[in-house]
Amino acid sequence: MQRPNILLITFDSLRADYCYSKNTSLKKPNIDKLLSKAFCFTQAVSTSDSTGNSIGSIFSGLYTFRSNITHFNFNKNIPLFTKNLKEHNYTLFSLVPDLSFFLNLTANFDKTETYVYDKRESWLQLHGGIGEQILQQLKSTQKHEPWFMFIHLMDLHAPFFIPKNFDKSEYGSNRYERMLSSIDTWIGKIVSQLDFENTLLIISSDHGDYVPIHDKEISYSTISRRLIRKIKKMFPSIEPLTLKIYKIYIEFMRKQKIQNLKTSLSPDEIRTFNVRADENLFDESIMIPLLFYGYDISEKKEITNQVRQIDIFPTILDICKIKINQKIDGRSLMPFFTNNVIDDVPTVIETGSRDPKKLGSVIGVRTSQYKYLRSRNKPYNNIQLFDLKSDQYEKNNLAESNPKLVQHMEHMLDEIMSDVSEQHLPKIDDEETKKIQEELRKLGYL
């Protein structure tokens, strides 16, 4: 049988609400055109608010707590679905940032092109050259049908740089909207290159993000970063201590700036300055777009059931009529395509970590109605319970007033994690630590 070509594009930090909503001031005619004919899942939930955890769960169909795949610890013993594709004669292509996680993820691809994710003021972005690179790569795939191509784009990952011709109010009321407006033009160009008679396009994201109100950024002084780097060069022996002091310093500065803004902003506006991989896991950070377009899809369908990031690849393989032999947490969403009804299932969600030697501090479970969160290591700490139907913005923590529901949600979490012993990340030596520090610097965290 002739299987479809597959193009999977993930946009770093693309929020579901900005993708679907008609109430934003951004311009997204190409996204809207896709949505008018796509199978669209409006309640898709990411595994984590961190890139490595989330992309790892897409490609493995496993929750992070089971796969041990994080941004800084790539578990090469976990089978990825790209192996299934190769076994069925797919040629694998990718275009990804030059970060070690993505290099590990695509190590067995037939052809991987990378772009330099560094020197943020001058990196290419879609408008600076990556877009043209994608179009050229798509042309080269046509000789290798069936093909699978994975693209991960960082244009929306803060801090980002908006092309000058899009940095205007007509393209959005904030920087995030203007950047997404610029991305939309390239989505149109990419789509125009595809033959949807035999190509399936999947667009999604790794996670959402917090979009600061009034474009005020809680950032850290470039001078302080340069000073820290200079100290490390002059006194390399005290580098671990320097980094520890720096982390304490930037966290103090962040909290201080937020405290100063509280006098002029509302609590809802202050919340927009939250950061991922922290002590919270609001829906802004984990609700992602998910749409399937093209091959064998002839009409628009909007599915409002909760679905999970770990379901993406099982669905792709089901469309391609490829059986999955490994044990996974995800399931195919094909019944939705054929108008069959399947039960909603809960999903485990967890925060990422910026410390490569530690796991995220918060874990929990989300259903279509409730979200339950608590401390990973101290189950009775930081307990949060929200009714997502009546409290969509998660303002009212119901944990104290609903102990039975808390117990029920904890039992649900325990059942999903029942076959997993205590999770330990692999030990990291000094050489690996330096590589990770370089990755953090590229990502703008150091």
C-alpha positions as CSV (number, residue, x, y, z in Angstrom):
1,M,0.0,0.0,0.0
2,Q,1.1,3.6,-0.6
3,R,1.4,5.4,2.8
4,P,1.1,9.2,3.1
5,N,4.0,11.5,3.5
6,I,4.0,13.2,6.9
7,L,5.0,16.7,7.9
8,L,5.0,17.3,11.7
9,I,5.7,20.9,12.7
10,T,6.0,21.9,16.3
11,F,6.2,25.6,17.2
12,D,8.0,26.2,20.5
13,S,5.7,28.0,23.0
14,L,2.6,28.2,20.7
15,R,-0.5,28.6,22.9
16,A,-3.7,26.9,21.9
17,D,-5.9,30.0,22.6
18,Y,-3.8,32.3,20.4
19,C,-4.0,29.7,17.6
20,Y,-7.8,29.2,17.8
21,S,-9.3,32.4,19.1
22,K,-10.9,35.0,16.9
23,N,-10.7,37.6,19.6
24,T,-7.0,38.4,19.3
25,S,-5.7,41.3,17.3
26,L,-3.0,39.2,15.4
27,K,-3.3,38.4,11.7
28,K,-3.3,34.7,11.0
29,P,-5.2,34.1,7.7
30,N,-3.1,31.0,6.9
31,I,-3.7,29.3,10.3
32,D,-7.4,30.1,9.9
33,K,-7.5,28.6,6.4
34,L,-6.1,25.4,7.8
35,L,-8.5,25.3,10.6
36,S,-11.4,25.7,8.2
37,K,-10.6,22.2,6.8
38,A,-8.7,20.5,9.5
39,F,-9.4,17.9,12.3
40,C,-8.8,20.2,15.2
41,F,-8.4,19.1,18.8
42,T,-9.2,22.1,21.0
43,Q,-8.4,20.5,24.3
44,A,-5.0,19.0,23.7
45,V,-2.7,18.9,26.7
46,S,1.0,18.8,26.8
47,T,2.9,16.4,29.1
48,S,5.0,19.2,30.6
49,D,5.8,22.9,30.4
50,S,9.3,22.0,29.3
51,T,10.5,21.3,25.7
52,G,12.5,18.1,26.2
53,N,9.9,16.5,28.4
54,S,7.1,17.4,25.9
55,I,8.8,16.5,22.6
56,G,10.1,13.3,24.2
57,S,6.6,12.3,25.1
58,I,5.4,13.0,21.5
59,F,8.1,10.7,20.0
60,S,7.9,8.0,22.6
61,G,4.2,8.0,23.5
62,L,5.3,7.9,27.2
63,Y,4.9,10.2,30.1
64,T,8.1,11.8,31.2
65,F,8.1,10.0,34.6
66,R,8.2,6.7,32.7
67,S,10.6,7.6,29.8
68,N,13.1,9.7,31.8
69,I,13.5,11.8,28.7
70,T,14.1,15.5,29.6
71,H,15.7,18.3,27.9
72,F,19.1,17.6,29.5
73,N,18.8,13.8,29.9
74,F,18.0,11.9,26.8
75,N,17.3,8.3,27.5
76,K,18.5,6.5,24.4
77,N,17.1,3.1,25.6
78,I,13.5,4.3,25.0
79,P,12.2,3.3,21.5
80,L,10.9,6.2,19.4
81,F,8.1,5.9,16.9
82,T,10.4,7.0,14.1
83,K,11.8,3.5,14.3
84,N,8.4,2.2,13.3
85,L,8.4,4.5,10.4
86,K,11.8,3.4,9.2
87,E,10.7,-0.2,9.4
88,H,8.0,0.6,6.9
89,N,10.3,2.3,4.4
90,Y,9.9,5.9,5.4
91,T,12.8,8.3,4.8
92,L,13.2,10.6,7.8
93,F,14.1,14.2,7.4
94,S,14.3,17.0,10.1
95,L,15.1,20.6,10.6
96,V,15.8,21.4,14.2
97,P,17.8,23.8,16.4
98,D,21.4,22.8,17.2
99,L,20.6,21.8,20.8
100,S,21.8,18.4,22.1
101,F,18.3,17.2,22.8
102,F,17.2,17.6,19.2
103,L,20.5,16.1,17.9
104,N,19.8,13.0,20.0
105,L,16.2,12.9,19.0
106,T,17.1,12.9,15.3
107,A,20.3,10.9,15.4
108,N,18.8,8.0,13.4
109,F,17.2,10.2,10.8
110,D,18.3,9.9,7.2
111,K,18.9,13.6,6.9
112,T,19.0,16.3,9.6
113,E,19.5,20.0,9.0
114,T,20.1,22.2,12.0
115,Y,20.0,26.0,12.5
116,V,22.1,27.8,15.1
117,Y,20.1,28.7,18.1
118,D,22.5,31.3,19.6
119,K,23.3,35.0,19.4
120,R,19.6,35.8,19.5
121,E,20.0,39.3,18.0
122,S,21.2,37.8,14.7
123,W,19.8,34.3,14.4
124,L,17.9,33.5,11.3
125,Q,14.3,32.7,12.3
126,L,11.8,31.9,9.6
127,H,12.1,35.4,8.0
128,G,15.9,35.4,8.2
129,G,16.5,32.2,6.2
130,I,15.1,29.2,7.9
131,G,11.8,29.5,6.0
132,E,13.6,29.3,2.7
133,Q,15.6,26.4,4.0
134,I,12.4,24.5,4.8
135,L,11.0,25.1,1.3
136,Q,14.2,23.8,-0.2
137,Q,14.2,20.7,2.0
138,L,10.6,20.0,1.2
139,K,11.5,20.0,-2.5
140,S,14.2,17.5,-1.9
141,T,11.9,15.1,0.0
142,Q,9.8,14.4,-3.1
143,K,12.3,11.9,-4.4
144,H,12.0,9.8,-1.3
145,E,8.3,8.9,-0.9
146,P,7.0,8.0,1.6
147,W,8.8,10.5,3.8
148,F,8.5,11.8,7.3
149,M,9.7,15.3,8.1
150,F,9.9,16.9,11.6
151,I,10.4,20.6,12.0
152,H,10.8,22.4,15.4
153,L,10.8,26.2,15.2
154,M,11.9,28.5,18.0
155,D,10.6,31.8,16.7
156,L,8.1,32.2,19.6
157,H,10.6,31.2,22.3
158,A,11.2,34.2,24.5
159,P,13.2,36.4,24.2
160,F,12.3,36.6,20.5
161,F,13.0,39.2,17.9
162,I,10.1,40.4,15.7
163,P,10.8,41.2,12.0
164,K,10.7,45.0,11.7
165,N,7.9,45.0,9.2
166,F,5.7,43.1,11.7
167,D,6.5,45.0,14.8
168,K,3.4,47.2,14.4
169,S,0.1,47.4,16.1
170,E,-1.8,46.2,13.0
171,Y,-0.2,42.8,13.5
172,G,-1.1,42.5,17.2
173,S,-1.5,44.3,20.5
174,N,1.5,42.6,22.1
175,R,4.9,41.2,20.9
176,Y,3.7,37.6,21.1
177,E,0.8,38.3,18.7
178,R,3.1,40.2,16.3
179,M,5.6,37.4,16.2
180,L,2.8,34.9,15.5
181,S,1.5,37.1,12.7
182,S,4.9,36.9,11.1
183,I,5.0,33.1,11.5
184,D,1.6,32.8,9.9
185,T,3.0,34.1,6.6
186,W,5.5,31.3,6.4
187,I,2.8,28.7,7.3
188,G,1.1,29.8,4.1
189,K,4.3,29.4,2.1
190,I,5.0,25.9,3.5
191,V,1.5,24.7,2.9
192,S,1.7,25.9,-0.7
193,Q,4.5,23.5,-1.3
194,L,2.6,20.4,-0.3
195,D,0.5,17.9,-2.2
196,F,-2.3,17.1,0.2
197,E,-3.6,14.2,-1.9
198,N,-0.7,12.2,-0.4
199,T,0.6,14.3,2.5
200,L,-0.6,14.6,6.1
201,L,0.3,17.8,7.9
202,I,0.2,17.9,11.7
203,I,0.8,21.2,13.5
204,S,1.3,21.4,17.3
205,S,3.5,22.7,20.0
206,D,5.8,21.5,22.8
207,H,4.0,23.6,25.4
208,G,2.3,26.9,25.9
209,D,3.7,30.0,27.7
210,Y,2.9,33.0,29.7
211,V,2.5,36.2,27.7
212,P,3.4,39.3,29.7
213,I,0.8,42.0,29.8
214,H,1.8,45.5,28.5
215,D,5.0,44.0,27.0
216,K,6.8,44.5,30.2
217,E,9.5,41.8,30.5
218,I,10.8,40.4,33.7
219,S,14.4,40.0,32.3
220,Y,17.8,40.3,33.8
221,S,20.5,42.8,33.1
222,T,22.9,41.9,30.2
223,I,25.6,43.6,32.2
224,S,25.1,41.2,35.1
225,R,25.4,38.2,32.7
226,R,28.6,39.5,31.2
227,L,30.0,40.1,34.7
228,I,29.2,36.5,35.7
229,R,30.8,35.2,32.6
230,K,33.9,37.3,33.1
231,I,34.3,36.0,36.7
232,K,34.0,32.4,35.5
233,K,36.8,33.0,33.0
234,M,39.0,34.7,35.6
235,F,38.4,32.2,38.4
236,P,37.3,28.9,36.8
237,S,37.8,27.0,40.1
238,I,34.9,28.8,41.7
239,E,32.5,28.3,38.7
240,P,30.0,26.1,40.6
241,L,29.7,28.7,43.4
242,T,29.5,31.5,40.8
243,L,26.6,29.8,39.1
244,K,24.8,29.1,42.4
245,I,25.1,32.8,43.4
246,Y,23.9,33.9,39.9
247,K,20.8,31.7,40.1
248,I,20.0,33.1,43.5
249,Y,20.6,36.6,42.2
250,I,18.3,36.4,39.1
251,E,15.5,34.7,41.1
252,F,15.7,37.5,43.6
253,M,15.7,40.2,40.9
254,R,12.7,38.5,39.2
255,K,10.7,38.5,42.4
256,Q,11.7,42.0,43.2
257,K,10.5,43.3,39.8
258,I,7.2,41.5,40.1
259,Q,6.8,42.9,43.6
260,N,7.3,46.4,42.3
261,L,4.7,45.9,39.5
262,K,2.0,44.7,42.0
263,T,1.2,48.3,42.8
264,S,0.2,49.1,39.3
265,L,-1.1,45.7,37.9
266,S,-3.9,43.4,38.9
267,P,-3.3,39.8,40.1
268,D,-4.4,38.5,36.7
269,E,-1.9,40.8,35.0
270,I,0.9,39.8,37.4
271,R,0.2,36.1,36.6
272,T,1.2,36.8,33.0
273,F,4.8,37.2,34.3
274,N,4.9,33.6,35.6
275,V,7.7,31.4,34.3
276,R,7.6,27.8,33.2
277,A,9.4,25.0,35.1
278,D,8.5,26.7,38.4
279,E,5.9,26.1,41.1
280,N,2.8,26.4,39.0
281,L,1.2,24.7,36.0
282,F,-1.6,26.8,34.8
283,D,-3.3,26.0,31.5
284,E,-1.5,28.8,29.7
285,S,1.6,26.7,29.9
286,I,0.2,23.3,28.9
287,M,-2.7,23.8,26.4
288,I,-1.4,23.3,22.9
289,P,-2.9,23.4,19.4
290,L,-3.2,20.1,17.6
291,L,-4.6,19.9,14.0
292,F,-4.4,17.3,11.3
293,Y,-4.8,18.5,7.7
294,G,-4.6,17.0,4.3
295,Y,-4.4,13.3,3.5
296,D,-7.8,11.6,3.8
297,I,-9.3,14.6,5.7
298,S,-11.9,16.3,3.6
299,E,-13.9,18.5,6.0
300,K,-13.5,20.5,9.2
301,K,-14.1,18.8,12.5
302,E,-13.6,20.3,15.9
303,I,-13.1,17.8,18.8
304,T,-13.5,19.2,22.3
305,N,-12.6,16.1,24.2
306,Q,-9.4,16.2,26.2
307,V,-6.6,14.5,24.3
308,R,-2.9,14.1,25.2
309,Q,0.4,14.9,23.6
310,I,1.3,11.2,24.0
311,D,-1.6,10.4,21.6
312,I,-0.1,12.3,18.6
313,F,2.2,9.6,17.2
314,P,-0.2,6.6,17.8
315,T,-2.7,8.5,15.7
316,I,-0.2,9.2,12.9
317,L,0.8,5.5,12.8
318,D,-2.8,4.4,12.9
319,I,-3.5,6.6,9.9
320,C,-0.5,5.0,8.2
321,K,-1.8,1.5,9.2
322,I,1.4,0.8,11.1
323,K,1.1,-1.4,14.2
324,I,2.8,-0.3,17.5
325,N,4.6,-3.2,19.2
326,Q,6.0,-1.3,22.2
327,K,4.1,-0.5,25.4
328,I,3.0,3.1,25.5
329,D,0.9,5.5,27.6
330,G,-0.8,7.1,24.5
331,R,-3.6,5.8,22.3
332,S,-4.8,6.5,18.7
333,L,-7.3,9.3,18.2
334,M,-8.6,7.7,15.0
335,P,-12.0,6.9,16.5
336,F,-12.7,10.6,16.5
337,F,-11.9,10.8,12.8
338,T,-14.5,8.1,12.1
339,N,-17.2,9.6,14.3
340,N,-16.9,6.9,17.0
341,V,-17.1,7.8,20.6
342,I,-14.2,7.0,23.0
343,D,-14.1,7.9,26.7
344,D,-12.1,10.8,28.0
345,V,-9.0,9.7,29.9
346,P,-7.0,11.6,32.4
347,T,-3.5,12.9,31.7
348,V,-0.5,13.2,33.9
349,I,1.1,16.7,33.8
350,E,4.4,17.8,35.4
351,T,6.6,20.8,35.5
352,G,10.0,20.7,33.8
353,S,13.2,21.7,35.6
354,R,16.0,24.1,34.8
355,D,18.3,22.1,37.0
356,P,19.6,19.1,34.9
357,K,20.1,17.1,38.1
358,K,16.6,17.5,39.4
359,L,13.1,16.7,38.2
360,G,10.3,19.3,38.1
361,S,8.9,20.2,41.5
362,V,5.2,19.8,40.6
363,I,3.2,16.8,39.3
364,G,-0.5,16.2,38.9
365,V,-3.4,14.9,36.8
366,R,-5.8,16.7,34.6
367,T,-9.3,15.5,33.4
368,S,-11.7,17.4,31.3
369,Q,-13.2,18.9,34.4
370,Y,-10.6,19.0,37.2
371,K,-6.9,19.7,37.6
372,Y,-5.0,18.3,40.6
373,L,-1.4,19.3,41.4
374,R,1.0,18.7,44.3
375,S,4.6,18.7,45.2
376,R,6.4,15.8,43.5
377,N,8.6,14.8,46.5
378,K,6.2,15.9,49.3
379,P,2.7,14.8,48.3
380,Y,1.0,16.8,51.0
381,N,2.6,20.1,50.0
382,N,1.5,22.7,47.5
383,I,-1.8,20.9,46.8
384,Q,-4.0,22.6,44.2
385,L,-7.4,21.6,42.9
386,F,-9.3,23.5,40.3
387,D,-12.7,23.0,38.7
388,L,-12.0,23.8,35.1
389,K,-15.6,24.0,34.0
390,S,-16.6,26.7,36.5
391,D,-13.2,28.2,37.0
392,Q,-11.5,28.2,33.7
393,Y,-8.8,30.7,34.8
394,E,-7.9,28.6,37.9
395,K,-8.4,31.3,40.5
396,N,-10.0,29.2,43.2
397,N,-8.1,26.4,44.8
398,L,-10.7,23.9,46.1
399,A,-8.2,21.6,47.8
400,E,-9.1,22.4,51.4
401,S,-12.8,22.4,50.9
402,N,-12.9,19.1,48.9
403,P,-10.6,16.6,50.6
404,K,-12.5,13.6,49.1
405,L,-12.0,14.9,45.6
406,V,-8.3,15.5,46.4
407,Q,-8.1,11.9,47.5
408,H,-9.9,10.7,44.4
409,M,-7.5,12.6,42.1
410,E,-4.4,11.4,44.1
411,H,-5.7,7.8,43.6
412,M,-6.1,8.5,39.9
413,L,-2.5,9.7,39.7
414,D,-1.2,6.7,41.8
415,E,-3.0,4.3,39.4
416,I,-1.3,5.7,36.3
417,M,2.1,5.7,38.0
418,S,1.6,2.4,39.8
419,D,4.2,0.5,37.8
420,V,6.9,3.1,38.2
421,S,9.4,3.0,41.0
422,E,11.0,6.2,42.4
423,Q,12.4,8.1,39.5
424,H,16.1,9.0,39.4
425,L,17.8,10.9,36.7
426,P,21.3,9.7,35.6
427,K,24.3,11.2,37.2
428,I,26.0,13.9,35.3
429,D,29.8,14.3,35.2
430,D,31.7,17.7,35.0
431,E,32.1,17.5,31.2
432,E,28.4,16.9,30.7
433,T,27.6,19.7,33.2
434,K,29.6,22.2,31.1
435,K,27.7,21.1,27.9
436,I,24.4,21.6,29.8
437,Q,25.5,25.1,30.9
438,E,26.2,26.0,27.3
439,E,22.7,24.8,26.4
440,L,21.2,26.9,29.1
441,R,23.1,29.9,27.8
442,K,21.8,29.3,24.3
443,L,18.3,29.1,25.7
444,G,18.8,32.5,27.4
445,Y,18.7,31.1,31.0
446,L,22.3,31.9,31.7
